[in-house]
Amino acid sequence: MIRRVKPSLPLPKYHRVYLVLRQHLEEGQFADGLPGELALTRQFGVARVTVRRALDQLAREGRIARHPGRATRPVDQAASAPVDGIRRTQLTGLLENLVAMGLRTTVRVVEAQTLPAAAAVAQALQVGTGEPVQKTVRVRSTAEGPLSRITTWVPLAVAGPFSAAELEHKPILLLLEGAGVRVGSAQQTISATLADAEVAAELEVPVGSPLLAVRRLIRDEQERPVQWLHGLYRPDRYEYEMQLSRVGGIDAKVWVSQDVAAQFH
């Protein structure tokens, strides 16, 4: 369900609409096409010009294709994304830390459902489009309040579906291992994003607040993808630490990283 845009929120209306639509596109919710402009104006409670401006921005970024008289459709970002310019970190040494963090926080399950894999999810997990996956949305908190909003997808051919009670009390990595999956390694991308209305409410921050955005792909010991994760973290409550060392000859020294810890407070 799309929430109506509140006029008191600090970002321009069109940009708030854009943020929500972009998030839904990334989650594959519009695989069959976006709702029409009139439908979006009713869902968001804004003027048609506001919706049109948000759609124009998505089109300029190459996220959607708009053609007069035809449905607006998403553009496959996996096929169009640049190869260079993104910092990717191998996380083999950090898996134990991820489990420890899960054990020292509490979880509220926002959503847990089985659904067909959208194209982006299928590509990441190396399964066929439409194959069943379990999608889970959880808000993780400490005693001081919300820390992160985590969306994960697990192929049902690998494990699950896990119950809401299991998801509240155990990290998904432990649930996977309990189902016989031997977790081997992970790769993640770290970037930044802005909180839309829904995420802002769940993390108790103003709309438009900067968030740390993490995408993590977990593989088993046979290099088979077993979990895809999108995480949004409050930067005032979460930090990621790496240790750098210089290696190589005197004429070609380079920095290499070793993942140390993911700290939260």
PyMOL commands that set and color helices and strands:
alter all, ss='L'
color gray80, all
select helices_A, chain A and resi 13-26+37-44+48-60+77-80+92-103+119-125+164-169+172-178+197-203
alter helices_A, ss='H'
color red, helices_A
select strands_A, chain A and resi 64-65+73-74+88-90+106-116+132-142+145-155+183-194+210-220+225-233+238-247+254-264
alter strands_A, ss='S'
color yellow, strands_A
deselect
rebuild
show_as cartoon
